[in-house]
Amino acid sequence: MKTSFTAEQLADPATATAAGAIRTCVHCSFCTATCPTYVLLGDELDSPRGRISLMKDMLENERVPSAVEVKHIDRCLSCLACTTTCPSGVDYMHLVDHARAYIAERYRRPLGDRMMRWMLATVLPHPRRFRLALRLAAVGRLGAPLLGKGRLAAMLAMAPTRLATPVAVPRSDASGKRVVLLRGCAEPVLKPAYQAAAARVLGRLGYAVVPAPGEACCGALVHHLGHEAEALASARRNVDAWTRVIEDGGLDAILVTASGCGTTIKDYGHLLRGDPDYAAKAARVSALAKDISELLADADLPASAAPALTVAYHGACSLQHGQKVTEAPKRLLARMGFAVRVPAEAHLCCGSAGTYNILQPAIADRLGERKAAALDRLGADVIATGNIGCAMQIGRRSAVPVVHVVELVDWAMGGPRPSVLA
């Protein structure tokens, strides 16, 4: 696609990256078939191709974004199925990230929207605040029938009726390779058993799971809200924390059990590329980041004692499209003795997408129902995924229990049965 950015505009690295992505698009329309919002809504402006045209016009002319542009860009899930499909290699992820930051800086949203986004950015990345908010949600749910089907009602509906009991993640001092296991923000509150299972598996395999004091939220949630400064601050904080571990004994991997976080951490090198104090350190951190399934799929695993279960595998968008990790989780489950099935439309998003299921509840609900139905049709004993958001989104809509891939691996290696299967 032809662009007309000025030399002055292209001096900004983010604008230059966006311009490169726009120029790469040849309007072939392959992306429309795999874009969840286009599949549901059939609107060209709700396809990657349509959004690229909107972003091009907005960024080239340095205009205040219009309400129409904001509506259609907000509807993008950032599932990145378009990047998997695109034959031209359009860097859509960094293009839409830049557009969101541009909108956050220049567009004044309605008061209710501003308040909701402020609350999400203030609460979700902080586990203590998030836990308190979930307790308050139990009270707020009493008035949910009066709220209709808006954002607040969607948020209350997603809050679990009972909070998970905190689980101490075991730290191994084994003499083998040293790894950090990302604590994160939402997962330890909603499903602490995931990281506990991962730590047990790593301990059995001889990995030393070491703490990283100062580590915090990866920054993905605020990044996708367009809060660029907050996202970069989170990235720098984590880079500092992990660099201290690297310099004090070395580090073989930074392991992630929430694939949404993994996609962002693997992108730290790009996010901090223009910061002379962090560029090299961030690139080193990104190179060390791995999804837990990536490491385990190639590990020397012991003989499995897995029960004879059929597993419906849901590939989180952040894993299959964002990180291009598609086969490792399925291969891992098969190695452990499980029969693995994959649903139709496996490429389509479940509608969770960070805070999307709160900010765009109507679309998210349709996608969630569609995904749960596709998984249920497989007739599996259990659904396995690698991302907390997907687990919560699908778990609310399917009668089949949902677990993390690593919980099944832990069980097959002699660990406890996942609680949802008890």
C-alpha positions in Angstrom: 0.0 0.0 0.0 1.4 3.4 -1.0 2.1 5.8 2.0 3.0 9.4 2.2 4.6 9.8 5.6 7.0 12.7 5.8 10.7 12.3 6.6 10.0 14.1 9.9 7.3 11.6 10.8 9.5 8.7 9.9 12.2 9.9 12.3 10.0 8.6 15.0 10.8 4.8 15.4 7.2 3.8 16.2 5.8 5.7 13.2 8.5 4.2 11.0 7.5 0.7 12.1 3.9 1.5 11.5 4.6 2.9 8.0 6.6 -0.2 7.1 3.7 -2.4 8.1 1.2 -0.3 6.1 3.4 -0.4 3.0 3.7 -4.2 3.2 0.0 -4.7 3.0 -1.1 -5.6 -0.6 -4.9 -5.8 0.1 -5.0 -9.4 -0.8 -7.9 -10.0 1.7 -6.5 -13.3 3.0 -6.7 -11.9 6.5 -10.5 -11.4 6.3 -11.1 -15.1 6.5 -9.3 -15.5 9.8 -10.2 -12.3 11.5 -12.8 -13.0 14.3 -14.5 -9.7 14.1 -14.9 -9.8 10.4 -16.2 -13.3 10.5 -18.8 -12.2 13.0 -19.7 -8.8 11.8 -18.9 -8.8 8.0 -17.8 -5.2 8.1 -14.7 -4.3 6.1 -13.7 -1.8 8.7 -13.7 -4.6 11.3 -11.1 -6.6 9.2 -7.3 -6.1 9.4 -7.3 -4.7 5.9 -10.0 -2.1 6.8 -8.3 -1.1 10.0 -5.0 -0.7 8.2 -6.7 1.9 5.9 -8.2 3.7 8.9 -4.8 3.7 10.8 -3.0 4.9 7.6 -5.2 7.9 7.2 -5.2 8.8 10.9 -1.4 8.5 11.3 -0.3 10.1 8.0 -2.5 13.1 8.6 -1.7 13.3 12.3 -5.4 13.9 12.9 -7.4 13.7 16.1 -8.9 10.2 15.8 -12.6 10.1 15.0 -15.2 8.2 16.9 -15.6 5.8 13.9 -11.8 5.1 13.8 -11.7 4.5 17.5 -14.7 2.2 17.4 -13.2 -0.2 14.8 -9.7 -0.2 16.2 -11.1 -0.8 19.7 -12.9 -3.9 18.3 -9.6 -5.5 17.2 -8.8 -8.3 19.6 -5.1 -8.3 18.8 -5.4 -12.0 18.4 -2.9 -11.7 15.5 -4.6 -14.5 13.4 -4.1 -12.1 10.5 -0.3 -12.2 10.9 -0.4 -16.0 10.7 -2.4 -15.8 7.5 -0.7 -12.8 5.8 1.5 -13.9 2.9 3.2 -10.5 2.9 4.4 -10.5 6.5 2.6 -7.3 7.6 3.7 -6.4 11.1 0.1 -5.8 12.3 0.9 -6.2 16.0 3.2 -3.2 16.2 1.0 -1.2 13.9 -2.1 -1.6 16.0 -0.1 -1.1 19.2 1.1 2.2 17.9 -2.4 3.2 16.8 -3.7 2.5 20.3 -1.0 4.6 22.0 -1.8 7.4 19.4 -5.5 7.2 20.3 -4.8 7.2 24.0 -2.8 10.4 23.6 -5.1 12.3 21.3 -8.6 11.1 21.7 -10.9 12.1 24.6 -13.1 9.2 25.3 -16.6 9.5 26.9 -16.4 9.7 30.7 -17.7 6.2 31.4 -15.2 4.7 29.0 -12.3 6.7 30.6 -13.3 5.6 34.1 -13.6 1.9 33.1 -10.2 1.9 31.4 -8.6 3.7 34.3 -10.0 1.2 36.7 -8.8 -1.8 34.6 -5.3 -0.3 34.4 -5.2 0.6 38.1 -6.5 -2.7 39.4 -5.7 -5.7 37.2 -1.9 -5.4 37.1 -1.7 -5.4 40.9 -2.6 -8.8 42.5 -3.6 -7.4 45.9 -5.9 -4.8 44.4 -7.3 -7.4 42.0 -8.1 -9.8 44.8 -9.8 -7.1 46.8 -11.8 -6.1 43.7 -13.0 -9.7 43.2 -14.2 -9.8 46.8 -16.2 -6.6 46.2 -17.5 -8.1 43.0 -19.3 -10.8 45.1 -21.3 -8.0 46.7 -21.8 -6.1 43.4 -23.1 -9.3 41.7 -26.3 -9.0 43.8 -27.3 -6.0 41.7 -26.1 -7.4 38.4 -29.7 -8.1 37.0 -30.3 -4.3 37.1 -27.2 -3.6 35.0 -28.4 -5.1 31.7 -25.6 -6.4 29.4 -23.1 -3.6 29.6 -19.5 -3.6 30.6 -20.0 -3.5 34.3 -22.4 -6.4 34.1 -19.8 -8.3 32.0 -17.1 -7.7 34.5 -19.2 -8.9 37.4 -20.2 -12.0 35.5 -16.6 -12.9 35.0 -15.7 -12.6 38.6 -15.5 -16.1 40.2 -18.1 -16.9 42.8 -15.4 -18.2 45.1 -11.7 -17.0 45.1 -9.0 -19.7 44.7 -7.0 -20.3 47.8 -3.5 -18.9 47.4 -0.9 -21.5 46.7 2.8 -21.1 47.6 4.8 -21.8 44.5 7.6 -24.1 45.5 11.1 -22.8 44.8 13.6 -25.4 43.9 17.3 -25.1 44.8 18.3 -28.0 42.6 21.8 -27.8 41.1 20.5 -28.0 37.5 19.7 -25.2 35.2 18.4 -22.0 36.7 15.0 -20.6 35.6 12.6 -17.9 36.7 8.9 -18.6 36.7 7.0 -15.4 36.0 4.5 -14.7 38.8 2.4 -12.2 36.8 -0.8 -10.5 38.1 -4.1 -12.1 37.2 -3.1 -15.8 37.2 -1.8 -16.1 40.8 -5.1 -14.6 42.0 -7.5 -16.6 39.7 -5.6 -19.9 39.2 -2.6 -20.2 41.5 -2.6 -23.9 40.9 -1.1 -23.4 37.4 2.2 -22.1 38.6 2.4 -24.5 41.5 2.0 -27.4 39.0 4.7 -25.8 36.8 7.1 -25.5 39.7 6.6 -29.1 40.7 7.3 -30.3 37.2 10.4 -28.2 36.9 11.6 -29.4 40.3 11.3 -33.1 39.2 13.3 -32.3 36.1 16.1 -30.8 38.1 15.6 -27.2 37.3 16.4 -24.6 40.0 13.3 -22.3 40.1 14.8 -19.0 41.5 13.0 -15.9 42.7 13.3 -12.5 40.9 12.8 -9.8 43.5 11.2 -6.7 42.0 9.4 -8.6 39.3 5.9 -7.3 38.5 3.2 -7.4 35.9 4.5 -7.9 32.4 2.7 -4.7 31.2 0.5 -6.4 28.6 -2.8 -5.2 30.0 -1.9 -1.5 30.0 0.0 -1.9 26.7 -3.1 -3.0 24.9 -5.1 -0.2 26.5 -2.6 2.2 24.8 -0.9 3.3 28.1 2.5 3.2 26.6 4.5 4.9 29.4 3.1 2.5 32.0 3.8 -0.5 29.8 7.4 0.6 29.2 7.8 1.2 33.0 6.7 -2.4 33.7 9.1 -3.7 31.0 12.0 -1.8 32.5 11.2 -3.0 36.0 11.1 -6.6 34.9 14.2 -6.3 32.8 16.0 -4.9 35.9 14.8 -7.7 38.1 15.8 -10.5 35.7 19.1 -8.9 34.8 20.0 -9.0 38.5 19.3 -12.7 38.5 21.3 -13.2 35.3 24.3 -11.4 36.8 24.0 -13.3 40.1 24.5 -16.9 39.0 23.1 -16.9 35.4 19.7 -17.8 34.0 18.8 -20.4 31.4 15.2 -19.3 30.8 12.3 -17.0 31.9 9.3 -19.3 31.9 5.8 -18.2 31.5 2.5 -20.0 32.2 0.2 -17.3 30.8 0.9 -17.0 27.1 -0.5 -13.5 26.9 2.4 -12.4 29.1 4.8 -14.4 27.1 4.0 -12.6 23.9 4.7 -9.2 25.5 7.9 -10.4 27.3 9.3 -11.8 24.0 8.6 -8.3 22.6 10.6 -6.4 25.2 13.5 -6.1 22.9 11.3 -4.3 20.4 9.5 -2.1 23.0 12.8 -0.9 24.5 14.8 -0.8 21.3 15.2 3.0 21.4 16.3 3.2 25.1 20.1 3.1 25.1 20.1 2.0 28.8 17.8 -1.0 28.2 17.9 -2.0 24.6 20.6 -4.7 25.0 19.3 -6.0 28.3 15.7 -6.2 27.0 16.8 -8.1 23.9 18.7 -10.6 26.2 15.6 -11.0 28.4 13.3 -11.5 25.3 15.7 -14.2 24.0 15.4 -16.1 27.4 11.6 -16.0 27.5 9.8 -19.3 26.8 6.3 -20.6 27.3 6.4 -23.5 29.7 5.2 -25.9 27.0 8.2 -25.0 24.8 10.7 -26.1 27.4 8.8 -29.2 28.5 8.1 -30.5 24.9 11.8 -30.9 24.4 12.7 -32.0 27.9 13.8 -35.5 28.9 10.5 -36.4 30.6 10.0 -39.5 32.8 7.6 -42.3 32.0 4.0 -41.1 32.2 1.3 -42.4 34.5 -1.4 -40.4 32.7 -4.9 -41.7 33.0 -6.7 -42.5 29.7 -8.2 -39.2 29.0 -9.1 -37.4 25.8 -8.0 -33.7 25.8 -9.5 -31.0 23.7 -6.6 -28.6 23.1 -7.4 -24.9 22.8 -4.4 -22.9 21.4 -4.4 -19.4 22.9 -4.1 -16.7 20.2 -1.1 -15.2 22.1 0.6 -18.6 21.8 -0.3 -19.8 18.3 -0.3 -16.4 16.5 1.7 -14.1 18.8 4.5 -16.5 19.6 4.1 -19.0 16.7 4.1 -21.9 19.2 1.6 -24.3 17.7 2.8 -27.9 18.0 4.8 -28.0 21.3 1.7 -28.1 23.7 0.0 -30.8 21.6 3.2 -32.8 21.3 3.8 -32.5 25.0 0.3 -33.8 25.9 0.6 -36.7 23.5 4.0 -37.6 24.9 2.4 -37.8 28.4 -0.1 -40.3 27.1 -3.2 -38.2 26.5 -5.3 -38.4 23.3 -5.3 -34.9 21.9 -8.1 -33.4 19.7 -8.2 -30.0 18.1 -11.5 -28.2 17.4 -12.7 -26.7 14.1 -11.8 -23.1 13.7 -8.9 -23.6 16.0 -7.4 -20.3 14.7 -10.3 -18.2 15.9 -10.1 -16.3 19.2 -12.2 -17.2 22.2 -12.9 -13.6 22.9 -11.0 -13.1 26.1 -8.0 -11.1 24.8 -6.9 -9.4 28.0 -9.5 -6.9 28.9 -11.5 -7.3 25.6 -14.2 -9.4 27.2 -14.9 -6.4 29.5 -14.6 -3.6 27.0 -16.3 -5.4 24.1 -18.7 -7.8 26.0 -21.2 -8.4 23.1 -18.5 -9.5 20.6 -16.6 -11.4 23.3 -19.6 -13.3 24.3 -20.4 -14.4 20.8 -16.8 -15.6 20.3 -16.8 -17.3 23.6 -20.0 -19.3 22.9 -18.7 -20.2 19.4 -15.4 -21.5 20.8 -17.0 -23.4 23.7 -19.4 -25.1 21.3 -16.6 -26.1 19.0 -14.6 -27.6 21.9 -17.7 -29.3 23.4 -18.4 -31.1 20.0 -15.1 -33.0 20.4 -16.5 -35.0 23.2 -13.3 -34.7 25.3 -12.9 -35.4 29.0 -11.1 -32.1 29.6 -10.1 -28.9 27.8 -6.5 -27.8 28.1 -5.1 -24.4 27.3 -2.0 -22.3 28.1 -3.5 -18.9 29.1 -5.5 -17.8 32.1 -7.8 -15.5 30.1 -8.8 -18.3 27.7 -9.4 -20.7 30.7 -11.8 -18.2 32.3 -13.6 -17.3 29.1 -14.2 -20.9 28.0 -14.7 -22.3 31.5 -17.8 -20.0 31.9 -19.4 -21.4 28.8 -18.5 -25.1 28.6 -19.6 -28.0 30.8 -16.2 -29.7 30.2 -13.6 -28.8 32.8 -10.8 -26.5 31.7 -7.2 -27.0 32.9 -3.8 -25.7 32.1 -1.6 -27.9 30.0 1.0 -28.0 32.7 -1.5 -29.3 35.3 -2.0 -32.4 33.1 1.7 -32.9 32.8 2.1 -32.6 36.5 -0.7 -35.1 37.1 0.9 -37.6 34.6 4.2 -37.2 36.5 2.7 -38.2 39.8 1.4 -34.8 40.9 -2.1 -34.1 42.2 -5.2 -34.4 40.1 -6.3 -30.9 38.9 -8.9 -29.7 41.3 -11.6 -29.1 38.6 -11.3 -32.9 37.8 -11.7 -34.0 41.4 
